[in-house]
Amino acid sequence: MTMWLKYGVNEDGILICIEDVNRGKTSLKCPYCNSSLTAKKGKVKEHHFAHNDQTCRPIANREFPTLPLYDNFNVQLSGKDLAQLKLLWQEYGAKNYPISSYLVTSGLLKAGVLRKNVYLTPPEYEFSDLGKVPVGALEFRQFNDVQSPLLLKKLLKLELAFKHAKHKNAPDLAYRLTDLKLYRAQLQRILSCKLYFLEVETNIATLHKIGVTQRPVIKRVAEVEIDLLAHYQTVAIRVLASWEHRGNVELYFKHRYRDFNHPIGSLTEYYKFNADDLKIVLCDLQQMQPKILSQDEINILEENSSLIQVAV
């Protein structure tokens, strides 16, 4: 799996996301090696920063940290195990049938995507909540329950790695610090975003849009209307709901409901549901619990980086 550098550092030492800059050469620097960066924002690969000179070791070796279950939902399965998991879902999971042990690989068990159902005789297997993520079958409420502890567990792991390197005065101390900064910046971004779901009435059809914003949703709606008026004669937008601190859900929504995606030119966040499907989607979204921030998350939102400040 390719991992892309999504953040550069400005002249004030602040991490800037690829989505907040224009394409082309930038004044930003690599957070690892201080090399100048170019923003690559095409239509094929994920938006990312590329080094203007030779790519540095942490980037070349793909060592920098990313958020668990945020923009990749394959739960680190090999291609073979992922294909087997999808097949098992089609044949068994989607029908709620038990899975015989001879169909289960060690890789699937090690990844925790299947679990033994001991109430069956002989014991057979079923999908775990984590196992439903790659196939987009896990509801949003449960998805948050699975992802949230993984996000904080990885934060703790990076903090401990940095503290250990600092205590040992290890040669990779600067890399460990940058890993921690990058991860905190990614967490801050998704926590600071509202998730919103819009109903869009046009002169041709009714569509729906998922998205995130750090501003009032009504301001984003005005921009959406301008975008759509380039494609339709009339546009009327209604905000069906929004959720604070739920920027983590947007990409999983796109994964879960990808079969209903309805691109409009270069606009990709639009969906076309029939009445029955829309009821399911709304129920799925509305069952999400309000996000209750942990103290670590509050600190990150408030940019309370005492650990980093002490290190610097």
Solvent accessible surface area in square Angstrom, and as a share of the most:
residue,aa,sasa,rsa
1,M,133,0.59
2,T,62,0.36
3,M,51,0.23
4,W,59,0.21
5,L,3,0.01
6,K,51,0.22
7,Y,13,0.05
8,G,0,0.00
9,V,32,0.18
10,N,38,0.19
11,E,172,0.77
12,D,108,0.56
13,G,51,0.49
14,I,99,0.50
15,L,36,0.18
16,I,41,0.21
17,C,10,0.06
18,I,1,0.01
19,E,91,0.41
20,D,88,0.45
21,V,30,0.17
22,N,133,0.68
23,R,172,0.63
24,G,28,0.27
25,K,169,0.72
26,T,31,0.18
27,S,98,0.63
28,L,10,0.05
29,K,77,0.33
30,C,3,0.02
31,P,23,0.15
32,Y,27,0.10
33,C,55,0.33
34,N,105,0.54
35,S,20,0.13
36,S,34,0.22
37,L,0,0.00
38,T,21,0.12
39,A,2,0.02
40,K,95,0.40
41,K,40,0.17
42,G,36,0.35
43,K,190,0.80
44,V,144,0.83
45,K,131,0.55
46,E,83,0.37
47,H,57,0.25
48,H,18,0.08
49,F,5,0.02
50,A,26,0.20
51,H,20,0.09
52,N,62,0.32
53,D,106,0.55
54,Q,166,0.74
55,T,60,0.35
56,C,18,0.11
57,R,118,0.43
58,P,1,0.01
59,I,20,0.10
60,A,63,0.49
61,N,82,0.42
62,R,126,0.46
63,E,87,0.39
64,F,9,0.04
65,P,9,0.05
66,T,35,0.20
67,L,10,0.05
68,P,30,0.19
69,L,13,0.06
70,Y,51,0.19
71,D,57,0.30
72,N,49,0.25
73,F,18,0.07
74,N,52,0.27
75,V,24,0.14
76,Q,178,0.79
77,L,23,0.11
78,S,63,0.40
79,G,59,0.56
80,K,168,0.71
81,D,20,0.10
82,L,24,0.12
83,A,61,0.47
84,Q,42,0.19
85,L,0,0.00
86,K,84,0.36
87,L,91,0.45
88,L,4,0.02
89,W,54,0.19
90,Q,113,0.50
91,E,81,0.36
92,Y,58,0.22
93,G,15,0.15
94,A,63,0.49
95,K,106,0.45
96,N,138,0.71
97,Y,120,0.46
98,P,62,0.39
99,I,1,0.00
100,S,31,0.20
101,S,68,0.44
102,Y,175,0.67
103,L,40,0.20
104,V,21,0.12
105,T,46,0.27
106,S,95,0.61
107,G,25,0.24
108,L,0,0.00
109,L,76,0.38
110,K,188,0.80
111,A,32,0.25
112,G,33,0.31
113,V,0,0.00
114,L,8,0.04
115,R,115,0.42
116,K,105,0.45
117,N,32,0.17
118,V,102,0.59
119,Y,196,0.75
120,L,62,0.31
121,T,135,0.79
122,P,97,0.61
123,P,65,0.41
124,E,38,0.17
125,Y,25,0.10
126,E,57,0.26
127,F,10,0.04
128,S,13,0.08
129,D,44,0.23
130,L,43,0.21
131,G,0,0.00
132,K,53,0.22
133,V,0,0.00
134,P,1,0.01
135,V,22,0.13
136,G,6,0.06
137,A,26,0.20
138,L,1,0.00
139,E,63,0.28
140,F,0,0.00
141,R,86,0.32
142,Q,50,0.22
143,F,0,0.00
144,N,7,0.04
145,D,92,0.48
146,V,28,0.16
147,Q,0,0.00
148,S,28,0.18
149,P,76,0.48
150,L,61,0.30
151,L,7,0.03
152,L,50,0.25
153,K,143,0.61
154,K,58,0.25
155,L,2,0.01
156,L,100,0.50
157,K,147,0.62
158,L,21,0.11
159,E,30,0.13
160,L,99,0.49
161,A,28,0.22
162,F,2,0.01
163,K,106,0.45
164,H,114,0.51
165,A,4,0.03
166,K,91,0.38
167,H,153,0.68
168,K,127,0.54
169,N,122,0.63
170,A,24,0.18
171,P,144,0.91
172,D,41,0.21
173,L,50,0.25
174,A,70,0.54
175,Y,67,0.25
176,R,92,0.33
177,L,28,0.14
178,T,15,0.09
179,D,15,0.08
180,L,0,0.00
181,K,65,0.28
182,L,3,0.02
183,Y,0,0.00
184,R,25,0.09
185,A,18,0.14
186,Q,27,0.12
187,L,0,0.00
188,Q,45,0.20
189,R,68,0.25
190,I,9,0.05
191,L,5,0.02
192,S,40,0.26
193,C,10,0.06
194,K,44,0.19
195,L,0,0.00
196,Y,1,0.01
197,F,0,0.00
198,L,0,0.00
199,E,27,0.12
200,V,0,0.00
201,E,80,0.36
202,T,16,0.09
203,N,72,0.37
204,I,128,0.65
205,A,24,0.19
206,T,51,0.29
207,L,1,0.00
208,H,3,0.02
209,K,4,0.02
210,I,0,0.00
211,G,1,0.01
212,V,42,0.24
213,T,10,0.06
214,Q,102,0.45
215,R,100,0.37
216,P,71,0.44
217,V,18,0.10
218,I,121,0.61
219,K,113,0.48
220,R,50,0.18
221,V,15,0.09
222,A,54,0.42
223,E,64,0.28
224,V,0,0.00
225,E,68,0.30
226,I,125,0.64
227,D,54,0.28
228,L,0,0.00
229,L,87,0.43
230,A,85,0.66
231,H,87,0.39
232,Y,27,0.10
233,Q,151,0.67
234,T,79,0.46
235,V,19,0.11
236,A,60,0.46
237,I,37,0.19
238,R,140,0.51
239,V,61,0.35
240,L,43,0.21
241,A,26,0.20
242,S,55,0.35
243,W,34,0.12
244,E,96,0.43
245,H,47,0.21
246,R,14,0.05
247,G,3,0.02
248,N,9,0.04
249,V,0,0.00
250,E,15,0.07
251,L,46,0.23
252,Y,0,0.00
253,F,0,0.00
254,K,52,0.22
255,H,33,0.15
256,R,46,0.17
257,Y,15,0.06
258,R,116,0.42
259,D,130,0.67
260,F,64,0.27
261,N,53,0.27
262,H,64,0.28
263,P,79,0.50
264,I,12,0.06
265,G,64,0.62
266,S,85,0.55
267,L,41,0.20
268,T,79,0.46
269,E,39,0.17
270,Y,4,0.01
271,Y,2,0.01
272,K,97,0.41
273,F,20,0.08
274,N,92,0.47
275,A,74,0.57
276,D,97,0.50
277,D,34,0.18
278,L,33,0.16
279,K,142,0.60
280,I,104,0.53
281,V,2,0.01
282,L,42,0.21
283,C,64,0.38
284,D,7,0.04
285,L,0,0.00
286,Q,115,0.51
287,Q,77,0.34
288,M,10,0.04
289,Q,109,0.48
290,P,107,0.67
291,K,38,0.16
292,I,156,0.79
293,L,41,0.20
294,S,39,0.25
295,Q,118,0.52
296,D,67,0.35
297,E,4,0.02
298,I,57,0.29
299,N,36,0.18
300,I,3,0.02
301,L,46,0.23
302,E,120,0.54
303,E,118,0.53
304,N,70,0.36
305,S,24,0.16
306,S,65,0.42
307,L,40,0.20
308,I,16,0.08
309,Q,121,0.54
310,V,113,0.65
311,A,32,0.24
312,V,128,0.74
